[in-house]
Amino acid sequence: MPAPDILVRAHELTKRFGQFTAVDAISFELRQGEAFGFLGPNGAGKSSTMRMIGCVSPPTGGELSILGMDPVADGPAIRSRLGVVPQEDTLDVELTVRENLLIYGRYFGLPRAVIADRTDRLLDFVQLTERGNDQVEPLSGGMKRRLTIARSLINDPEILLLDEPTTGLDPQARHVVWDRLFRLKQQGVTLILTTHYMDEAEQLCDRLVVMDGGKIAAEGSPRELIDQYSSAEVLELRFHPSEHDQAAEKLRDVPAERMEVLADRVLLYVPDGDAALAAAGDLGLEPLTSLVRRSTLEDVFLRLTGRRLED
Amino acid sequence: MSAPAVWQRQPAVEPAAAGARRVPGPVVMALREFRFWLVNYRRTWKGTIYSSVLNPVLYLGAMGLGLGKLVDQHGQLGRLGGVSYLVFLAPGLLAAAAMETAMGESTYPVLGSVKWLKTYYAAAAAPLRPRDIFHGHLMFTTMRLIMNCAIFLVVMSAFGAVKSAWVLAALPVAVLTGLAFAAPIEAFAITRDKDSSFAALFRFGMIPMFLFSGTFFPVSQLPAWIRPLAYVTPLWHGVALCRSLSLGTADLAGSLVHVGYLLALAAIGIAVGQRTYRRRLYV
C-alpha cells in the first residue's frame, strides 16, 4: 500500500507514440499539499506526462496510480476529483463566462445551485465577476486563462493539473495568473504544473523535476537544485562579437566552478561574482556589459542539459 | 478584501467511501454531454426553427405544387401510385430532410468540437468518457432530427400532402433514417483534421442520394442496371418506408426490411464511433 499522503505515484512511467518515446521510464511521487512542477523545454515530455495523469492518455509502460486508483480502469472516478487546466484553452468561446462554468459543472453532475454558488466565488477569485455574462470570444488571453483556472476548480478538485498555465500570455497577464495560483498554493492546494519558464517554477513549485528528452534529469526543491547544480553567483559577460571567442579563451584563467560559452555571452559560475569580474579586469578583458546575479533554475537546466530552456 | 476560499476539499488516497470508484451509468454520462449541446443550442435555436419551417414550405411549394401541377396534368398517375405528385413527393422530402439535418449536425459540429473549439477535450478532462461524449452528441442530433421531422410533418399536413394517419409512424422512421446517416458520419468526422472530406461527402454522397433515391421520382424510372445502387442507399429505405406509411400502403415484411437496414447502419455507426472517438480523444 502506498503511504497515505502520496497522491500520485509513477514508476518507470513510459509513453511512446509509434517509434517516438515521449516519456521514458520516469518515476516520481506527488505528496499531499505540495506544488510539484515539471520543468523542461518544449518536447521534453511534460505534457504527455500531464495527459497520463489526467487519465486521457493510457500509459505505454510502467505504473501509474492516482489517488490510489488506476487511470485506465478508473478514469472517470479519478477525473471527477481532478481539476485540469490544459495547455490550450478548451473554452466554448461562443458561450458566456458563466455558461462555460455551468456546462463544465454539469460534466461533473453538480446540481445547478451548487454550480451557481461556486461560480460566484470562483469568478470573484479570478477577478472576472464583471465579465460573467459576457461572451468568452472577445476576452483577452489572460482572462481566458483565468476563466480556465476558475473552471478547473468548479468540482472542488483534490489535485489541480496545470499544463503550461501562462504560456502565450504577455508578462502582465502572466503575473496576474501567477498571483492567483500563488493564492491557491497558500490555501493548501495540491498542484502539479508543467512549465518552461524558470521563474514560474521558482515562484510556484515546492518541488520539481527537470525533464529533458522524456527523462528526469534532476529532482528537488528549486533551492536544492540550484545549490546542487549551480554556484552561488553567476557572472555574465558580453563582449564585442569580434572579441567574443578570444575573451572566452582568456577567461579560462579566472578561477570558476564552471564556465558556459553561449552565442552572445560568457557565463562564469563562481562563489563571488564581483571578485571574478575584478579578476577578468586584471587579465585585461574589457566586456561591453557585465552582470553579477544569483543562480537560477535556468543555470541548473543549462548545466544538466547543455541547452537553454527557452529558445 | 480577502480572497474567498475556493479550495475546500482535502485530498485523500483512500477512496472516501466504498463506492468511490463507481461512476454514473452510461445514459447519465451521455446526458451531461447532451445538456452541453442544449446550452449551446440556446443561442441558435430560433434561426434553426426558421429554416426548419422554410425548407419544407419552399420545397413543397415549388416542387410539390408548381412542378407537381405539370406532372399531374401529364398524368401518368399510375406510376406514382395513383396519387398527386405533391402527395408522392412530400414523404420523400421528409426522409431527405432527415438526411440533410443529420449530415449538418454530424460533420462540422464534430470537427469543430475536436479541432476548432476543442470542447470535446474539455468534456474528456471531466469524468466523461469518449463514448459518453459521442452518445451525448448523438442524442442531441436525435433531438434535432425529431424537431425538424415533426415540423416537416406539420407543414406537410398543412399542404394537404398526407393520405393516412399512418404518417405519424413516419416520424420515428424519418428520425431513424437520419440516425443511419448521423451515427456513421460522426464516427468518421471525429477522425478528420480538415473539413475537405465533408464537401466531398455532400457533393458525391448527399446530393446524388437526394436526387436519385426515389425522393423526386420512383426508382423504377431509372435504368434497370443502376437501380440496385439506389436500393443500397439508406435514403432509399427511408424514402420508401416514409412514403408507404404516408400513403397508407405499408406492409409489415417490407417495413421490417427497411427498419432493419436503417437500424443496422445506425448500430454499426455507433459501434465504430465508440472506437474512433476513443482513438481521437485518448491519445
HADDOCK unambig.tbl for C-alpha pairs under 7 A between the chains (distance, minus, plus):
assign (segid A and resid 4 and name CA) (segid B and resid 13 and name CA) 5.88 0.50 0.50
assign (segid A and resid 7 and name CA) (segid B and resid 13 and name CA) 5.82 0.50 0.50
assign (segid A and resid 32 and name CA) (segid B and resid 11 and name CA) 6.97 0.50 0.50
assign (segid A and resid 54 and name CA) (segid B and resid 125 and name CA) 6.75 0.50 0.50
assign (segid A and resid 56 and name CA) (segid B and resid 125 and name CA) 6.93 0.50 0.50
assign (segid A and resid 56 and name CA) (segid B and resid 282 and name CA) 4.88 0.50 0.50
assign (segid A and resid 56 and name CA) (segid B and resid 283 and name CA) 6.97 0.50 0.50
assign (segid A and resid 57 and name CA) (segid B and resid 282 and name CA) 4.94 0.50 0.50
assign (segid A and resid 57 and name CA) (segid B and resid 283 and name CA) 5.12 0.50 0.50
assign (segid A and resid 67 and name CA) (segid B and resid 12 and name CA) 6.67 0.50 0.50
assign (segid A and resid 67 and name CA) (segid B and resid 13 and name CA) 4.34 0.50 0.50
assign (segid A and resid 68 and name CA) (segid B and resid 13 and name CA) 5.10 0.50 0.50
assign (segid A and resid 68 and name CA) (segid B and resid 14 and name CA) 6.43 0.50 0.50
assign (segid A and resid 74 and name CA) (segid B and resid 21 and name CA) 6.37 0.50 0.50
assign (segid A and resid 76 and name CA) (segid B and resid 23 and name CA) 6.66 0.50 0.50
assign (segid A and resid 76 and name CA) (segid B and resid 127 and name CA) 4.18 0.50 0.50
assign (segid A and resid 76 and name CA) (segid B and resid 128 and name CA) 6.31 0.50 0.50
assign (segid A and resid 76 and name CA) (segid B and resid 129 and name CA) 6.88 0.50 0.50
assign (segid A and resid 77 and name CA) (segid B and resid 20 and name CA) 6.94 0.50 0.50
assign (segid A and resid 77 and name CA) (segid B and resid 21 and name CA) 5.28 0.50 0.50
assign (segid A and resid 77 and name CA) (segid B and resid 22 and name CA) 6.64 0.50 0.50
assign (segid A and resid 77 and name CA) (segid B and resid 23 and name CA) 6.05 0.50 0.50
assign (segid A and resid 77 and name CA) (segid B and resid 127 and name CA) 6.71 0.50 0.50
assign (segid A and resid 79 and name CA) (segid B and resid 125 and name CA) 6.71 0.50 0.50
assign (segid A and resid 79 and name CA) (segid B and resid 126 and name CA) 5.65 0.50 0.50
assign (segid A and resid 79 and name CA) (segid B and resid 127 and name CA) 5.06 0.50 0.50
assign (segid A and resid 80 and name CA) (segid B and resid 126 and name CA) 6.21 0.50 0.50
assign (segid A and resid 80 and name CA) (segid B and resid 127 and name CA) 5.11 0.50 0.50
assign (segid A and resid 84 and name CA) (segid B and resid 125 and name CA) 6.61 0.50 0.50
assign (segid A and resid 90 and name CA) (segid B and resid 117 and name CA) 6.27 0.50 0.50
assign (segid A and resid 90 and name CA) (segid B and resid 118 and name CA) 5.09 0.50 0.50
assign (segid A and resid 90 and name CA) (segid B and resid 119 and name CA) 5.36 0.50 0.50
assign (segid A and resid 90 and name CA) (segid B and resid 121 and name CA) 6.67 0.50 0.50
assign (segid A and resid 90 and name CA) (segid B and resid 122 and name CA) 5.61 0.50 0.50
assign (segid A and resid 91 and name CA) (segid B and resid 119 and name CA) 6.44 0.50 0.50
assign (segid A and resid 92 and name CA) (segid B and resid 117 and name CA) 6.18 0.50 0.50
assign (segid A and resid 92 and name CA) (segid B and resid 119 and name CA) 6.20 0.50 0.50
assign (segid A and resid 95 and name CA) (segid B and resid 40 and name CA) 6.96 0.50 0.50
assign (segid A and resid 103 and name CA) (segid B and resid 36 and name CA) 5.54 0.50 0.50
assign (segid A and resid 106 and name CA) (segid B and resid 32 and name CA) 6.09 0.50 0.50
assign (segid A and resid 107 and name CA) (segid B and resid 32 and name CA) 5.45 0.50 0.50
assign (segid A and resid 107 and name CA) (segid B and resid 33 and name CA) 6.97 0.50 0.50
assign (segid A and resid 107 and name CA) (segid B and resid 123 and name CA) 6.61 0.50 0.50
assign (segid A and resid 107 and name CA) (segid B and resid 126 and name CA) 6.15 0.50 0.50
assign (segid A and resid 107 and name CA) (segid B and resid 127 and name CA) 6.75 0.50 0.50
assign (segid A and resid 107 and name CA) (segid B and resid 128 and name CA) 6.83 0.50 0.50
assign (segid A and resid 108 and name CA) (segid B and resid 126 and name CA) 6.60 0.50 0.50
assign (segid A and resid 108 and name CA) (segid B and resid 127 and name CA) 6.36 0.50 0.50
assign (segid A and resid 121 and name CA) (segid B and resid 4 and name CA) 6.44 0.50 0.50
assign (segid A and resid 121 and name CA) (segid B and resid 6 and name CA) 6.77 0.50 0.50
assign (segid A and resid 122 and name CA) (segid B and resid 6 and name CA) 6.47 0.50 0.50
assign (segid A and resid 125 and name CA) (segid B and resid 3 and name CA) 6.12 0.50 0.50
assign (segid A and resid 125 and name CA) (segid B and resid 4 and name CA) 6.47 0.50 0.50
assign (segid A and resid 156 and name CA) (segid B and resid 7 and name CA) 6.28 0.50 0.50
assign (segid A and resid 156 and name CA) (segid B and resid 8 and name CA) 6.52 0.50 0.50
assign (segid A and resid 156 and name CA) (segid B and resid 9 and name CA) 6.20 0.50 0.50
assign (segid A and resid 157 and name CA) (segid B and resid 9 and name CA) 6.91 0.50 0.50
assign (segid A and resid 158 and name CA) (segid B and resid 9 and name CA) 6.20 0.50 0.50
assign (segid A and resid 158 and name CA) (segid B and resid 10 and name CA) 6.15 0.50 0.50
assign (segid A and resid 158 and name CA) (segid B and resid 11 and name CA) 4.61 0.50 0.50
assign (segid A and resid 187 and name CA) (segid B and resid 7 and name CA) 6.72 0.50 0.50
assign (segid A and resid 189 and name CA) (segid B and resid 7 and name CA) 6.85 0.50 0.50
